[in-house]
Amino acid sequence: MSETDKKLWENTLKNGEKLLWTGRPQETGIVDPANKAITYIEYILAVVWVAVTLAMFGAKANGFFAIFIMELPAIILALIPWLDQRTIKGSVYAITDRRVIVKNGNDDYFMEYDSHTKVERRSNDTICIGAATDIKASQERHYLLFHGVQDDAKNCIGIVLYTTTDADGAMKILH
């Protein structure tokens, strides 16, 4: 673990907590095997939206701005996978002697774990911890981006370390 990694996490650690491992997601594209169905559906819906709105209202639209406003939902829908991929690229993970922590930009969330916590390593080097072991592969990106699996009180009860670069190192600590 580098000094840069240690400095990144020093303000996140609790008193006496020891940083054991750090990692990040592997380089992933906008579409990867785990999320391809959802991404393709988003793009298909965006294309259908554009086709339908232009067919219904295109001739009535007055200028570029009117067409832009009319197509804004499709533009947003098409941008979601790209924005998700950028957030994933900037994510970092840490395992301490007490918690698993994920940072997405300025957003941190964590889950406490112990020797009884369920851990599953998946074929794409994604590690699911706690309640995240019950999620489908197609939901892994979502749970990384949106604070893991939460209970009714919004406590994190499951974390996803999506396509981690050092899955072997993380699994040694978590098992």
FIKOLZA-1660 file (N, C-alpha, C; in steps of 0.1 Angstrom, whole numbers, plus 5000, padded with zeros to 4 digits):
% residues 175
   i   px   py   pz ch aa at
   1 5009 4988 5000  A  M  N
   1 5000 5000 5000  A  M CA
   1 5009 5012 5000  A  M  C
   2 5006 5022 4991  A  S  N
   2 5015 5033 4989  A  S CA
   2 5011 5044 5000  A  S  C
   3 5020 5054 5001  A  E  N
   3 5018 5065 5010  A  E CA
   3 5006 5073 5005  A  E  C
   4 5005 5074 4992  A  T  N
   4 4994 5082 4987  A  T CA
   4 4980 5075 4991  A  T  C
   5 4980 5062 4990  A  D  N
   5 4968 5055 4995  A  D CA
   5 4965 5058 5009  A  D  C
   6 4975 5057 5017  A  K  N
   6 4973 5060 5032  A  K CA
   6 4968 5074 5035  A  K  C
   7 4974 5084 5027  A  K  N
   7 4969 5098 5029  A  K CA
   7 4955 5100 5025  A  K  C
   8 4951 5093 5014  A  L  N
   8 4937 5094 5009  A  L CA
   8 4927 5090 5020  A  L  C
   9 4931 5080 5028  A  W  N
   9 4921 5074 5038  A  W CA
   9 4923 5079 5052  A  W  C
  10 4934 5086 5055  A  E  N
  10 4936 5090 5069  A  E CA
  10 4925 5098 5075  A  E  C
  11 4918 5106 5068  A  N  N
  11 4906 5114 5074  A  N CA
  11 4894 5106 5075  A  N  C
  12 4893 5094 5069  A  T  N
  12 4881 5086 5069  A  T CA
  12 4882 5076 5080  A  T  C
  13 4894 5072 5085  A  L  N
  13 4896 5062 5095  A  L CA
  13 4891 5067 5109  A  L  C
  14 4886 5058 5117  A  K  N
  14 4882 5061 5130  A  K CA
  14 4894 5060 5139  A  K  C
  15 4893 5065 5151  A  N  N
  15 4904 5064 5161  A  N CA
  15 4908 5049 5163  A  N  C
  16 4921 5046 5161  A  G  N
  16 4926 5033 5163  A  G CA
  16 4923 5023 5152  A  G  C
  17 4916 5027 5142  A  E  N
  17 4913 5018 5131  A  E CA
  17 4925 5017 5122  A  E  C
  18 4928 5004 5117  A  K  N
  18 4940 5002 5109  A  K CA
  18 4935 4999 5094  A  K  C
  19 4942 5006 5085  A  L  N
  19 4940 5004 5071  A  L CA
  19 4947 4991 5067  A  L  C
  20 4940 4981 5061  A  L  N
  20 4947 4969 5058  A  L CA
  20 4948 4967 5043  A  L  C
  21 4940 4973 5035  A  W  N
  21 4940 4971 5020  A  W CA
  21 4933 4983 5013  A  W  C
  22 4938 4986 5002  A  T  N
  22 4931 4996 4993  A  T CA
  22 4931 4991 4979  A  T  C
  23 4921 4995 4972  A  G  N
  23 4919 4990 4958  A  G CA
  23 4910 5000 4950  A  G  C
  24 4908 4997 4938  A  R  N
  24 4899 5005 4929  A  R CA
  24 4894 4996 4918  A  R  C
  25 4884 5000 4911  A  P  N
  25 4878 4992 4900  A  P CA
  25 4888 4991 4889  A  P  C
  26 4888 4980 4882  A  Q  N
  26 4895 4978 4869  A  Q CA
  26 4889 4988 4859  A  Q  C
  27 4897 4990 4849  A  E  N
  27 4892 4998 4838  A  E CA
  27 4880 4991 4832  A  E  C
  28 4868 4998 4832  A  T  N
  28 4856 4992 4826  A  T CA
  28 4851 5002 4816  A  T  C
  29 4844 4997 4806  A  G  N
  29 4838 5005 4796  A  G CA
  29 4824 5009 4800  A  G  C
  30 4818 5017 4792  A  I  N
  30 4804 5021 4795  A  I CA
  30 4795 5008 4795  A  I  C
  31 4798 4999 4787  A  V  N
  31 4791 4986 4787  A  V CA
  31 4801 4975 4790  A  V  C
  32 4797 4967 4801  A  D  N
  32 4805 4956 4804  A  D CA
  32 4795 4944 4806  A  D  C
  33 4800 4932 4806  A  P  N
  33 4791 4920 4807  A  P CA
  33 4781 4921 4818  A  P  C
  34 4784 4927 4829  A  A  N
  34 4775 4927 4840  A  A CA
  34 4763 4936 4838  A  A  C
  35 4765 4947 4830  A  N  N
  35 4754 4957 4829  A  N CA
  35 4749 4959 4815  A  N  C
  36 4753 4951 4806  A  K  N
  36 4750 4953 4792  A  K CA
  36 4735 4954 4789  A  K  C
  37 4727 4945 4795  A  A  N
  37 4713 4945 4792  A  A CA
  37 4707 4959 4796  A  A  C
  38 4710 4963 4808  A  I  N
  38 4704 4976 4813  A  I CA
  38 4709 4987 4805  A  I  C
  39 4721 4988 4801  A  T  N
  39 4726 4999 4793  A  T CA
  39 4720 4999 4779  A  T  C
  40 4719 4987 4773  A  Y  N
  40 4712 4986 4760  A  Y CA
  40 4698 4991 4760  A  Y  C
  41 4691 4987 4771  A  I  N
  41 4677 4991 4773  A  I CA
  41 4676 5006 4774  A  I  C
  42 4685 5012 4781  A  E  N
  42 4685 5027 4783  A  E CA
  42 4687 5033 4769  A  E  C
  43 4697 5028 4761  A  Y  N
  43 4699 5034 4748  A  Y CA
  43 4688 5032 4738  A  Y  C
  44 4682 5020 4739  A  I  N
  44 4670 5017 4730  A  I CA
  44 4658 5027 4734  A  I  C
  45 4656 5029 4747  A  L  N
  45 4645 5038 4751  A  L CA
  45 4648 5052 4747  A  L  C
  46 4661 5056 4747  A  A  N
  46 4664 5070 4742  A  A CA
  46 4662 5071 4727  A  A  C
  47 4665 5061 4719  A  V  N
  47 4663 5062 4705  A  V CA
  47 4648 5061 4702  A  V  C
  48 4640 5053 4709  A  V  N
  48 4626 5053 4707  A  V CA
  48 4620 5066 4711  A  V  C
  49 4624 5072 4722  A  W  N
  49 4619 5085 4726  A  W CA
  49 4621 5095 4715  A  W  C
  50 4633 5096 4710  A  V  N
  50 4636 5105 4699  A  V CA
  50 4627 5103 4687  A  V  C
  51 4626 5090 4683  A  A  N
  51 4618 5087 4671  A  A CA
  51 4604 5091 4673  A  A  C
  52 4598 5087 4684  A  V  N
  52 4584 5090 4687  A  V CA
  52 4581 5105 4688  A  V  C
  53 4589 5112 4696  A  T  N
  53 4587 5127 4697  A  T CA
  53 4589 5134 4684  A  T  C
  54 4599 5130 4676  A  L  N
  54 4601 5137 4664  A  L CA
  54 4589 5134 4654  A  L  C
  55 4585 5122 4654  A  A  N
  55 4573 5118 4645  A  A CA
  55 4561 5126 4649  A  A  C
  56 4558 5127 4663  A  M  N
  56 4546 5133 4667  A  M CA
  56 4547 5148 4667  A  M  C
  57 4558 5154 4671  A  F  N
  57 4559 5168 4673  A  F CA
  57 4569 5176 4665  A  F  C
  58 4578 5168 4658  A  G  N
  58 4589 5174 4651  A  G CA
  58 4585 5186 4641  A  G  C
  59 4574 5184 4634  A  A  N
  59 4570 5194 4624  A  A CA
  59 4565 5207 4632  A  A  C
  60 4560 5205 4644  A  K  N
  60 4554 5216 4651  A  K CA
  60 4565 5223 4660  A  K  C
  61 4577 5217 4661  A  A  N
  61 4587 5223 4670  A  A CA
  61 4593 5235 4663  A  A  C
  62 4594 5246 4670  A  N  N
  62 4599 5259 4664  A  N CA
  62 4613 5261 4668  A  N  C
  63 4622 5256 4660  A  G  N
  63 4637 5259 4662  A  G CA
  63 4644 5248 4671  A  G  C
  64 4657 5250 4671  A  F  N
  64 4666 5241 4678  A  F CA
  64 4663 5239 4693  A  F  C
  65 4660 5250 4700  A  F  N
  65 4657 5250 4714  A  F CA
  65 4645 5242 4717  A  F  C
  66 4635 5243 4709  A  A  N
  66 4623 5235 4712  A  A CA
  66 4625 5220 4710  A  A  C
  67 4633 5217 4700  A  I  N
  67 4637 5203 4697  A  I CA
  67 4645 5198 4709  A  I  C
  68 4655 5206 4713  A  F  N
  68 4664 5202 4724  A  F CA
  68 4656 5199 4737  A  F  C
  69 4647 5208 4740  A  I  N
  69 4639 5206 4752  A  I CA
  69 4630 5193 4751  A  I  C
  70 4625 5191 4739  A  M  N
  70 4617 5179 4737  A  M CA
  70 4625 5166 4738  A  M  C
  71 4637 5167 4734  A  E  N
  71 4646 5155 4734  A  E CA
  71 4655 5154 4747  A  E  C
  72 4653 5163 4756  A  L  N
  72 4662 5163 4768  A  L CA
  72 4661 5150 4776  A  L  C
  73 4649 5144 4778  A  P  N
  73 4648 5131 4785  A  P CA
  73 4657 5121 4778  A  P  C
  74 4657 5120 4765  A  A  N
  74 4665 5110 4758  A  A CA
  74 4679 5113 4760  A  A  C
  75 4683 5126 4759  A  I  N
  75 4697 5129 4761  A  I CA
  75 4702 5125 4775  A  I  C
  76 4694 5128 4785  A  I  N
  76 4698 5124 4799  A  I CA
  76 4699 5109 4800  A  I  C
  77 4689 5102 4795  A  L  N
  77 4689 5087 4795  A  L CA
  77 4702 5081 4788  A  L  C
  78 4706 5087 4777  A  A  N
  78 4717 5082 4770  A  A CA
  78 4730 5086 4777  A  A  C
  79 4730 5096 4786  A  L  N
  79 4742 5100 4793  A  L CA
  79 4744 5092 4806  A  L  C
  80 4734 5086 4811  A  I  N
  80 4735 5079 4824  A  I CA
  80 4746 5069 4824  A  I  C
  81 4747 5060 4815  A  P  N
  81 4758 5050 4815  A  P CA
  81 4772 5056 4814  A  P  C
  82 4773 5067 4807  A  W  N
  82 4786 5074 4806  A  W CA
  82 4790 5080 4819  A  W  C
  83 4780 5087 4826  A  L  N
  83 4782 5093 4839  A  L CA
  83 4785 5082 4849  A  L  C
  84 4778 5071 4849  A  D  N
  84 4781 5060 4858  A  D CA
  84 4795 5055 4857  A  D  C
  85 4799 5053 4844  A  Q  N
  85 4813 5048 4842  A  Q CA
  85 4823 5058 4847  A  Q  C
  86 4821 5071 4846  A  R  N
  86 4831 5080 4851  A  R CA
  86 4832 5080 4866  A  R  C
  87 4820 5078 4873  A  T  N
  87 4820 5077 4887  A  T CA
  87 4827 5064 4892  A  T  C
  88 4825 5053 4885  A  I  N
  88 4831 5041 4888  A  I CA
  88 4846 5042 4887  A  I  C
  89 4851 5049 4876  A  K  N
  89 4865 5050 4874  A  K CA
  89 4872 5058 4885  A  K  C
  90 4864 5067 4891  A  G  N
  90 4870 5075 4902  A  G CA
  90 4868 5069 4916  A  G  C
  91 4862 5058 4917  A  S  N
  91 4859 5051 4930  A  S CA
  91 4872 5045 4935  A  S  C
  92 4872 5044 4949  A  V  N
  92 4883 5037 4956  A  V CA
  92 4877 5030 4967  A  V  C
  93 4884 5019 4971  A  Y  N
  93 4879 5010 4981  A  Y CA
  93 4890 5008 4992  A  Y  C
  94 4885 5006 5004  A  A  N
  94 4894 5003 5015  A  A CA
  94 4888 4992 5024  A  A  C
  95 4897 4984 5030  A  I  N
  95 4893 4975 5040  A  I CA
  95 4902 4978 5052  A  I  C
  96 4895 4980 5064  A  T  N
  96 4902 4982 5076  A  T CA
  96 4900 4970 5085  A  T  C
  97 4905 4970 5097  A  D  N
  97 4903 4959 5106  A  D CA
  97 4888 4959 5111  A  D  C
  98 4880 4968 5107  A  R  N
  98 4866 4969 5112  A  R CA
  98 4855 4971 5101  A  R  C
  99 4860 4978 5090  A  R  N
  99 4850 4982 5080  A  R CA
  99 4855 4980 5066  A  R  C
 100 4845 4980 5057  A  V  N
 100 4848 4981 5043  A  V CA
 100 4842 4994 5038  A  V  C
 101 4851 5002 5031  A  I  N
 101 4847 5016 5028  A  I CA
 101 4848 5018 5013  A  I  C
 102 4838 5026 5008  A  V  N
 102 4838 5029 4994  A  V CA
 102 4838 5045 4993  A  V  C
 103 4847 5050 4985  A  K  N
 103 4846 5065 4982  A  K CA
 103 4843 5066 4967  A  K  C
 104 4832 5074 4964  A  N  N
 104 4828 5078 4951  A  N CA
 104 4829 5093 4951  A  N  C
 105 4840 5099 4946  A  G  N
 105 4842 5113 4947  A  G CA
 105 4842 5118 4961  A  G  C
 106 4833 5127 4964  A  N  N
 106 4832 5132 4978  A  N CA
 106 4823 5124 4987  A  N  C
 107 4818 5114 4981  A  D  N
 107 4808 5106 4988  A  D CA
 107 4814 5093 4994  A  D  C
 108 4813 5091 5007  A  D  N
 108 4819 5079 5013  A  D CA
 108 4807 5071 5020  A  D  C
 109 4808 5058 5019  A  Y  N
 109 4799 5050 5027  A  Y CA
 109 4807 5037 5031  A  Y  C
 110 4802 5031 5042  A  F  N
 110 4809 5020 5047  A  F CA
 110 4800 5009 5053  A  F  C
 111 4805 4998 5056  A  M  N
 111 4798 4987 5063  A  M CA
 111 4808 4980 5072  A  M  C
 112 4804 4978 5084  A  E  N
 112 4812 4971 5094  A  E CA
 112 4811 4956 5091  A  E  C
 113 4822 4949 5093  A  Y  N
 113 4822 4934 5091  A  Y CA
 113 4829 4927 5102  A  Y  C
 114 4827 4914 5102  A  D  N
 114 4835 4905 5111  A  D CA
 114 4837 4892 5104  A  D  C
 115 4842 4882 5112  A  S  N
 115 4845 4869 5106  A  S CA
 115 4832 4861 5101  A  S  C
 116 4821 4866 5105  A  H  N
 116 4808 4859 5102  A  H CA
 116 4801 4865 5090  A  H  C
 117 4806 4876 5085  A  T  N
 117 4800 4883 5074  A  T CA
 117 4802 4875 5061  A  T  C
 118 4791 4874 5053  A  K  N
 118 4792 4867 5041  A  K CA
 118 4800 4875 5030  A  K  C
 119 4808 4867 5023  A  V  N
 119 4817 4874 5013  A  V CA
 119 4816 4865 5000  A  V  C
 120 4815 4871 4989  A  E  N
 120 4814 4863 4976  A  E CA
 120 4823 4870 4966  A  E  C
 121 4832 4863 4960  A  R  N
 121 4840 4868 4948  A  R CA
 121 4833 4863 4936  A  R  C
 122 4830 4872 4926  A  R  N
 122 4824 4868 4914  A  R CA
 122 4834 4867 4903  A  R  C
 123 4830 4862 4891  A  S  N
 123 4839 4859 4880  A  S CA
 123 4845 4872 4875  A  S  C
 124 4839 4883 4876  A  N  N
 124 4845 4896 4871  A  N CA
 124 4853 4903 4881  A  N  C
 125 4858 4896 4891  A  D  N
 125 4866 4901 4903  A  D CA
 125 4858 4912 4911  A  D  C
 126 4845 4911 4910  A  T  N
 126 4836 4919 4919  A  T CA
 126 4835 4911 4932  A  T  C
 127 4836 4918 4943  A  I  N
 127 4835 4912 4956  A  I CA
 127 4822 4918 4963  A  I  C
 128 4813 4909 4966  A  C  N
 128 4801 4913 4973  A  C CA
 128 4802 4909 4987  A  C  C
 129 4798 4918 4996  A  I  N
 129 4800 4916 5010  A  I CA
 129 4786 4918 5017  A  I  C
 130 4783 4910 5027  A  G  N
 130 4771 4911 5035  A  G CA
 130 4759 4908 5026  A  G  C
 131 4749 4917 5027  A  A  N
 131 4736 4915 5020  A  A CA
 131 4738 4916 5005  A  A  C
 132 4749 4922 5000  A  A  N
 132 4752 4923 4986  A  A CA
 132 4755 4910 4979  A  A  C
 133 4757 4899 4987  A  T  N
 133 4759 4886 4981  A  T CA
 133 4747 4881 4975  A  T  C
 134 4735 4886 4978  A  D  N
 134 4722 4882 4973  A  D CA
 134 4718 4889 4960  A  D  C
 135 4726 4899 4956  A  I  N
 135 4722 4907 4944  A  I CA
 135 4726 4900 4931  A  I  C
 136 4719 4903 4920  A  K  N
 136 4722 4898 4907  A  K CA
 136 4734 4905 4902  A  K  C
 137 4741 4899 4892  A  A  N
 137 4753 4905 4886  A  A CA
 137 4749 4918 4879  A  A  C
 138 4737 4919 4873  A  S  N
 138 4733 4931 4866  A  S CA
 138 4730 4942 4875  A  S  C
 139 4730 4940 4889  A  Q  N
 139 4728 4951 4898  A  Q CA
 139 4741 4956 4905  A  Q  C
 140 4752 4950 4902  A  E  N
 140 4764 4953 4909  A  E CA
 140 4768 4968 4908  A  E  C
 141 4768 4973 4895  A  R  N
 141 4772 4987 4893  A  R CA
 141 4763 4996 4901  A  R  C
 142 4750 4993 4901  A  H  N
 142 4740 5002 4908  A  H CA
 142 4744 5002 4922  A  H  C
 143 4746 4991 4929  A  Y  N
 143 4749 4991 4943  A  Y CA
 143 4762 4997 4946  A  Y  C
 144 4772 4997 4937  A  L  N
 144 4784 5004 4939  A  L CA
 144 4781 5019 4939  A  L  C
 145 4774 5024 4930  A  L  N
 145 4771 5038 4928  A  L CA
 145 4762 5044 4938  A  L  C
 146 4753 5036 4944  A  F  N
 146 4742 5041 4953  A  F CA
 146 4743 5035 4967  A  F  C
 147 4754 5037 4973  A  H  N
 147 4756 5034 4988  A  H CA
 147 4753 5019 4992  A  H  C
 148 4756 5010 4983  A  G  N
 148 4754 4996 4987  A  G CA
 148 4740 4992 4990  A  G  C
 149 4739 4980 4996  A  V  N
 149 4725 4976 5000  A  V CA
 149 4722 4982 5014  A  V  C
 150 4711 4988 5015  A  Q  N
 150 4707 4995 5028  A  Q CA
 150 4695 4988 5034  A  Q  C
 151 4694 4989 5047  A  D  N
 151 4682 4985 5054  A  D CA
 151 4672 4996 5055  A  D  C
 152 4661 4994 5062  A  D  N
 152 4651 5004 5062  A  D CA
 152 4655 5017 5069  A  D  C
 153 4665 5016 5078  A  A  N
 153 4671 5028 5085  A  A CA
 153 4682 5035 5077  A  A  C
 154 4684 5031 5064  A  K  N
 154 4695 5036 5055  A  K CA
 154 4709 5032 5060  A  K  C
 155 4710 5022 5068  A  N  N
 155 4723 5017 5072  A  N CA
 155 4728 5007 5061  A  N  C
 156 4741 5008 5058  A  C  N
 156 4747 4999 5047  A  C CA
 156 4749 4985 5053  A  C  C
 157 4742 4976 5047  A  I  N
 157 4743 4962 5052  A  I CA
 157 4749 4953 5041  A  I  C
 158 4753 4959 5030  A  G  N
 158 4760 4952 5019  A  G CA
 158 4768 4961 5010  A  G  C
 159 4780 4957 5007  A  I  N
 159 4788 4966 4998  A  I CA
 159 4793 4958 4986  A  I  C
 160 4795 4965 4975  A  V  N
 160 4800 4959 4963  A  V CA
 160 4814 4966 4960  A  V  C
 161 4824 4958 4959  A  L  N
 161 4837 4963 4954  A  L CA
 161 4838 4958 4939  A  L  C
 162 4833 4967 4931  A  Y  N
 162 4831 4963 4916  A  Y CA
 162 4844 4962 4909  A  Y  C
 163 4845 4950 4902  A  T  N
 163 4857 4947 4894  A  T CA
 163 4870 4952 4900  A  T  C
 164 4872 4948 4912  A  T  N
 164 4884 4953 4919  A  T CA
 164 4897 4948 4913  A  T  C
 165 4907 4957 4914  A  T  N
 165 4920 4954 4908  A  T CA
 165 4928 4944 4916  A  T  C
 166 4925 4942 4929  A  D  N
 166 4933 4933 4937  A  D CA
 166 4923 4924 4945  A  D  C
 167 4915 4917 4938  A  A  N
 167 4905 4908 4945  A  A CA
 167 4912 4898 4954  A  A  C
 168 4923 4892 4950  A  D  N
 168 4930 4882 4958  A  D CA
 168 4934 4888 4972  A  D  C
 169 4940 4900 4972  A  G  N
 169 4943 4907 4984  A  G CA
 169 4932 4910 4993  A  G  C
 170 4921 4915 4987  A  A  N
 170 4909 4918 4995  A  A CA
 170 4903 4905 5001  A  A  C
 171 4902 4894 4993  A  M  N
 171 4896 4882 4998  A  M CA
 171 4905 4876 5009  A  M  C
 172 4918 4877 5009  A  K  N
 172 4926 4872 5020  A  K CA
 172 4922 4879 5033  A  K  C
 173 4919 4892 5033  A  I  N
 173 4916 4899 5045  A  I CA
 173 4902 4896 5049  A  I  C
 174 4893 4895 5040  A  L  N
 174 4878 4893 5043  A  L CA
 174 4875 4879 5048  A  L  C
 175 4883 4869 5044  A  H  N
 175 4880 4855 5049  A  H CA
 175 4888 4852 5061  A  H  C
% end
